[in-house]
């Protein structure tokens, strides 16, 4: 794996975690 694909994977994981946090936290859409 080259570094670029690794960065894309990390970015996708961050977005996924952020969406889950927003959905589980009260007061957010």
N, C-alpha and C positions, 0 to 999 in steps of 0.2 A: 504493500500500500504506500502511495506517495503522500506527502504532507497535505496536499490540497484536499484529497478525498477525506483525510482524517479530520481536517477542519470542518468540512461540510457535515460530517457525521456528528461532531461535537455540537455544531450549531443546531442541527435538527434535534438533538437530545435536549439542548437548552430550551428551544421553543416548545417542545413537548412538555417539559417540566414546568415551564412558565404557564402554559395553558391549564395544566392540571391544578396548579396553585391558585390561579384566578378562579377556576370553577369551584374549588373546594372552599374558598374564602368568602365569607358573607359580605354583602354590600357591593358586589361586582356583578356585572351582567353575565 
